[in-house]
Amino acid sequence: MTIFLNLLKAFVVGGAICVVGEALVLKTKLTPARILVGYIVAGVILSAVGLYGPLAEFAGAGASVPLTGFGHALTTGVKRAVQEIGFMGAFTGGLTNTAAGIAAAVFFGTLVAMLFKPKAKH
C-alpha cells in the first residue's frame, strides 16, 4: 500500500506542476524558455524560504524531477557548500549538487544530435 501511496503523491504533485506549466503555455504569451526559467527560479525561491524541501519530501520524484526540483537542488547545494567552505560555496555548491543531471543532459543531448538529422522548419 505504501508504494501505491508514494506513486499517487508523486503523480498528483508532479501532475499539478505540469498543469501549471501547460496553462502558462496555453493562456499567456510567455515562451516555453521563459516558463522553464521561471520554474527554476520558483524552485530556488521556494527552497530558499523553506517551502520546497517539505514538498520534495512529501512528493518524492513528483517534486524533484520537474524543473522546480532543479532549482531546489541548486539552492540546497549552495546552502551546504556555503556552510562547509564559506563564500566560495555560493559559486560552486549549485553546480556540484546538480553535476550528474547536467552531465546526463549534455550526454543524451549529444547522443540524440548524433543519431538524428535535424530538419529546418520553414
C-alpha atoms as an extended CHARMM CRD file, in Angstrom:
* protein
*
       122  EXT
         1         1  MET       CA              0.0000000000        0.0000000000        0.0000000000  PROA      1               0.0000000000
         2         2  THR       CA              2.8280000000        2.4140000000        0.7770000000  PROA      2               0.0000000000
         3         3  ILE       CA              4.2740000000        2.1190000000       -2.7350000000  PROA      3               0.0000000000
         4         4  PHE       CA              0.8840000000        2.9600000000       -4.2120000000  PROA      4               0.0000000000
         5         5  LEU       CA              0.5650000000        5.9760000000       -1.8960000000  PROA      5               0.0000000000
         6         6  ASN       CA              4.0460000000        7.2130000000       -2.8580000000  PROA      6               0.0000000000
         7         7  LEU       CA              3.2260000000        6.8530000000       -6.5500000000  PROA      7               0.0000000000
         8         8  LEU       CA             -0.0700000000        8.6510000000       -6.0690000000  PROA      8               0.0000000000
         9         9  LYS       CA              1.5770000000       11.5750000000       -4.2410000000  PROA      9               0.0000000000
        10        10  ALA       CA              4.2760000000       11.8620000000       -6.9220000000  PROA      10              0.0000000000
        11        11  PHE       CA              1.6980000000       11.7210000000       -9.7020000000  PROA      11              0.0000000000
        12        12  VAL       CA             -0.5930000000       14.3280000000       -8.1430000000  PROA      12              0.0000000000
        13        13  VAL       CA              2.1520000000       16.8300000000       -7.2510000000  PROA      13              0.0000000000
        14        14  GLY       CA              4.1380000000       16.3350000000      -10.4740000000  PROA      14              0.0000000000
        15        15  GLY       CA              0.9220000000       16.4990000000      -12.4730000000  PROA      15              0.0000000000
        16        16  ALA       CA             -0.1070000000       19.7380000000      -10.7590000000  PROA      16              0.0000000000
        17        17  ILE       CA              3.2650000000       21.2900000000      -11.5920000000  PROA      17              0.0000000000
        18        18  CYS       CA              2.8190000000       20.2210000000      -15.2290000000  PROA      18              0.0000000000
        19        19  VAL       CA             -0.7520000000       21.5540000000      -15.3390000000  PROA      19              0.0000000000
        20        20  VAL       CA              0.5010000000       24.9830000000      -14.2450000000  PROA      20              0.0000000000
        21        21  GLY       CA              3.1470000000       24.8940000000      -16.9890000000  PROA      21              0.0000000000
        22        22  GLU       CA              0.6390000000       23.8560000000      -19.6140000000  PROA      22              0.0000000000
        23        23  ALA       CA             -1.7660000000       26.6020000000      -18.5270000000  PROA      23              0.0000000000
        24        24  LEU       CA              1.0570000000       29.1410000000      -18.8450000000  PROA      24              0.0000000000
        25        25  VAL       CA              1.8350000000       27.8920000000      -22.3640000000  PROA      25              0.0000000000
        26        26  LEU       CA             -1.8030000000       27.9940000000      -23.4780000000  PROA      26              0.0000000000
        27        27  LYS       CA             -3.0890000000       31.1010000000      -21.7050000000  PROA      27              0.0000000000
        28        28  THR       CA             -0.1340000000       33.5070000000      -21.8140000000  PROA      28              0.0000000000
        29        29  LYS       CA              2.2770000000       34.7810000000      -24.4210000000  PROA      29              0.0000000000
        30        30  LEU       CA              5.2600000000       33.5150000000      -22.4260000000  PROA      30              0.0000000000
        31        31  THR       CA              7.7160000000       31.4650000000      -24.4420000000  PROA      31              0.0000000000
        32        32  PRO       CA              8.4780000000       27.9320000000      -23.2600000000  PROA      32              0.0000000000
        33        33  ALA       CA             12.0370000000       29.0130000000      -22.4650000000  PROA      33              0.0000000000
        34        34  ARG       CA             10.7830000000       31.7420000000      -20.1320000000  PROA      34              0.0000000000
        35        35  ILE       CA              8.4310000000       29.3260000000      -18.4420000000  PROA      35              0.0000000000
        36        36  LEU       CA             11.2850000000       26.8600000000      -17.8940000000  PROA      36              0.0000000000
        37        37  VAL       CA             13.4920000000       29.5540000000      -16.3840000000  PROA      37              0.0000000000
        38        38  GLY       CA             10.5400000000       30.6910000000      -14.2790000000  PROA      38              0.0000000000
        39        39  TYR       CA             10.1650000000       27.1650000000      -12.9320000000  PROA      39              0.0000000000
        40        40  ILE       CA             13.8330000000       27.0060000000      -11.9550000000  PROA      40              0.0000000000
        41        41  VAL       CA             13.6600000000       30.4180000000      -10.2680000000  PROA      41              0.0000000000
        42        42  ALA       CA             10.4450000000       29.4060000000       -8.4870000000  PROA      42              0.0000000000
        43        43  GLY       CA             12.2010000000       26.2880000000       -7.1870000000  PROA      43              0.0000000000
        44        44  VAL       CA             15.1020000000       28.4010000000       -5.9370000000  PROA      44              0.0000000000
        45        45  ILE       CA             12.8220000000       30.9080000000       -4.2050000000  PROA      45              0.0000000000
        46        46  LEU       CA             10.5310000000       28.2850000000       -2.6690000000  PROA      46              0.0000000000
        47        47  SER       CA             13.5650000000       26.3650000000       -1.4630000000  PROA      47              0.0000000000
        48        48  ALA       CA             15.2300000000       29.4660000000       -0.0470000000  PROA      48              0.0000000000
        49        49  VAL       CA             12.1730000000       30.3030000000        2.0700000000  PROA      49              0.0000000000
        50        50  GLY       CA             11.8660000000       26.6990000000        3.2550000000  PROA      50              0.0000000000
        51        51  LEU       CA              8.7400000000       25.6360000000        1.3770000000  PROA      51              0.0000000000
        52        52  TYR       CA             10.1020000000       23.3380000000       -1.3160000000  PROA      52              0.0000000000
        53        53  GLY       CA             12.0210000000       20.9590000000        0.9760000000  PROA      53              0.0000000000
        54        54  PRO       CA              8.8860000000       19.6680000000        2.7120000000  PROA      54              0.0000000000
        55        55  LEU       CA              7.1130000000       19.3720000000       -0.6570000000  PROA      55              0.0000000000
        56        56  ALA       CA             10.0200000000       17.3410000000       -2.0490000000  PROA      56              0.0000000000
        57        57  GLU       CA              9.9720000000       15.0570000000        0.9930000000  PROA      57              0.0000000000
        58        58  PHE       CA              6.2060000000       14.5730000000        0.6350000000  PROA      58              0.0000000000
        59        59  ALA       CA              6.0250000000       14.0460000000       -3.1330000000  PROA      59              0.0000000000
        60        60  GLY       CA              9.4140000000       12.4700000000       -3.8660000000  PROA      60              0.0000000000
        61        61  ALA       CA             10.0350000000       12.3220000000       -7.6070000000  PROA      61              0.0000000000
        62        62  GLY       CA              6.8420000000       14.2910000000       -8.2440000000  PROA      62              0.0000000000
        63        63  ALA       CA              8.6160000000       17.3620000000       -6.8780000000  PROA      63              0.0000000000
        64        64  SER       CA             12.2680000000       16.5510000000       -7.5570000000  PROA      64              0.0000000000
        65        65  VAL       CA             12.0410000000       15.6310000000      -11.2630000000  PROA      65              0.0000000000
        66        66  PRO       CA             10.3640000000       18.8050000000      -12.6550000000  PROA      66              0.0000000000
        67        67  LEU       CA             12.4740000000       21.9120000000      -13.2020000000  PROA      67              0.0000000000
        68        68  THR       CA             11.3770000000       23.3330000000       -9.8670000000  PROA      68              0.0000000000
        69        69  GLY       CA             13.2820000000       20.3980000000       -8.3650000000  PROA      69              0.0000000000
        70        70  PHE       CA             16.3980000000       21.5050000000      -10.2610000000  PROA      70              0.0000000000
        71        71  GLY       CA             16.0900000000       24.9420000000       -8.6700000000  PROA      71              0.0000000000
        72        72  HSD       CA             15.6870000000       23.2620000000       -5.2810000000  PROA      72              0.0000000000
        73        73  ALA       CA             18.8010000000       21.1570000000       -5.9010000000  PROA      73              0.0000000000
        74        74  LEU       CA             20.7800000000       24.2810000000       -6.8270000000  PROA      74              0.0000000000
        75        75  THR       CA             19.7190000000       26.0270000000       -3.6250000000  PROA      75              0.0000000000
        76        76  THR       CA             20.4130000000       23.0230000000       -1.4240000000  PROA      76              0.0000000000
        77        77  GLY       CA             23.8770000000       22.6370000000       -2.9160000000  PROA      77              0.0000000000
        78        78  VAL       CA             24.6950000000       26.3050000000       -2.3810000000  PROA      78              0.0000000000
        79        79  LYS       CA             23.4920000000       26.2230000000        1.2340000000  PROA      79              0.0000000000
        80        80  ARG       CA             25.5610000000       23.1350000000        2.0300000000  PROA      80              0.0000000000
        81        81  ALA       CA             28.6930000000       24.4140000000        0.2870000000  PROA      81              0.0000000000
        82        82  VAL       CA             28.4980000000       27.8160000000        1.9880000000  PROA      82              0.0000000000
        83        83  GLN       CA             28.3070000000       26.0650000000        5.3680000000  PROA      83              0.0000000000
        84        84  GLU       CA             31.2670000000       23.8380000000        4.5000000000  PROA      84              0.0000000000
        85        85  ILE       CA             33.6750000000       26.1310000000        2.6350000000  PROA      85              0.0000000000
        86        86  GLY       CA             32.2910000000       29.6280000000        3.0650000000  PROA      86              0.0000000000
        87        87  PHE       CA             31.7100000000       32.3290000000        0.4630000000  PROA      87              0.0000000000
        88        88  MET       CA             33.1440000000       30.3460000000       -2.4720000000  PROA      88              0.0000000000
        89        89  GLY       CA             30.4430000000       27.7380000000       -1.8770000000  PROA      89              0.0000000000
        90        90  ALA       CA             27.9360000000       30.2090000000       -3.3080000000  PROA      90              0.0000000000
        91        91  PHE       CA             29.6490000000       29.7490000000       -6.6740000000  PROA      91              0.0000000000
        92        92  THR       CA             30.4610000000       26.0270000000       -6.5530000000  PROA      92              0.0000000000
        93        93  GLY       CA             27.7260000000       24.3730000000       -4.4990000000  PROA      93              0.0000000000
        94        94  GLY       CA             24.9120000000       24.5460000000       -7.0180000000  PROA      94              0.0000000000
        95        95  LEU       CA             26.9690000000       23.0110000000       -9.8030000000  PROA      95              0.0000000000
        96        96  THR       CA             28.4250000000       20.3440000000       -7.5400000000  PROA      96              0.0000000000
        97        97  ASN       CA             24.9580000000       19.3210000000       -6.3880000000  PROA      97              0.0000000000
        98        98  THR       CA             23.4950000000       19.1860000000       -9.9070000000  PROA      98              0.0000000000
        99        99  ALA       CA             26.5270000000       17.9300000000      -11.8540000000  PROA      99              0.0000000000
       100       100  ALA       CA             25.0590000000       14.4840000000      -12.5490000000  PROA      100             0.0000000000
       101       101  GLY       CA             21.8890000000       15.9480000000      -14.0560000000  PROA      101             0.0000000000
       102       102  ILE       CA             23.7830000000       18.4720000000      -16.1420000000  PROA      102             0.0000000000
       103       103  ALA       CA             26.2030000000       15.8040000000      -17.3850000000  PROA      103             0.0000000000
       104       104  ALA       CA             23.3220000000       13.4920000000      -18.3030000000  PROA      104             0.0000000000
       105       105  ALA       CA             21.5750000000       16.2850000000      -20.2210000000  PROA      105             0.0000000000
       106       106  VAL       CA             24.7440000000       17.0850000000      -22.1730000000  PROA      106             0.0000000000
       107       107  PHE       CA             25.4880000000       13.4200000000      -22.8650000000  PROA      107             0.0000000000
       108       108  PHE       CA             21.9980000000       12.4690000000      -24.0380000000  PROA      108             0.0000000000
       109       109  GLY       CA             21.5950000000       15.7130000000      -25.9760000000  PROA      109             0.0000000000
       110       110  THR       CA             24.8210000000       14.9650000000      -27.8330000000  PROA      110             0.0000000000
       111       111  LEU       CA             23.7940000000       11.3540000000      -28.4000000000  PROA      111             0.0000000000
       112       112  VAL       CA             20.4380000000       12.3460000000      -29.8850000000  PROA      112             0.0000000000
       113       113  ALA       CA             22.0890000000       15.0090000000      -32.0490000000  PROA      113             0.0000000000
       114       114  MET       CA             24.4800000000       12.4020000000      -33.4480000000  PROA      114             0.0000000000
       115       115  LEU       CA             21.7600000000        9.8010000000      -34.0840000000  PROA      115             0.0000000000
       116       116  PHE       CA             19.1640000000       12.0090000000      -35.7460000000  PROA      116             0.0000000000
       117       117  LYS       CA             19.4830000000       14.5780000000      -38.5120000000  PROA      117             0.0000000000
       118       118  PRO       CA             17.5600000000       17.7640000000      -37.6790000000  PROA      118             0.0000000000
       119       119  LYS       CA             15.4000000000       19.3390000000      -40.3520000000  PROA      119             0.0000000000
       120       120  ALA       CA             14.9400000000       23.0920000000      -40.6360000000  PROA      120             0.0000000000
       121       121  LYS       CA             11.4180000000       24.4530000000      -40.1450000000  PROA      121             0.0000000000
       122       122  HSD       CA             10.0890000000       26.5910000000      -42.9570000000  PROA      122             0.0000000000
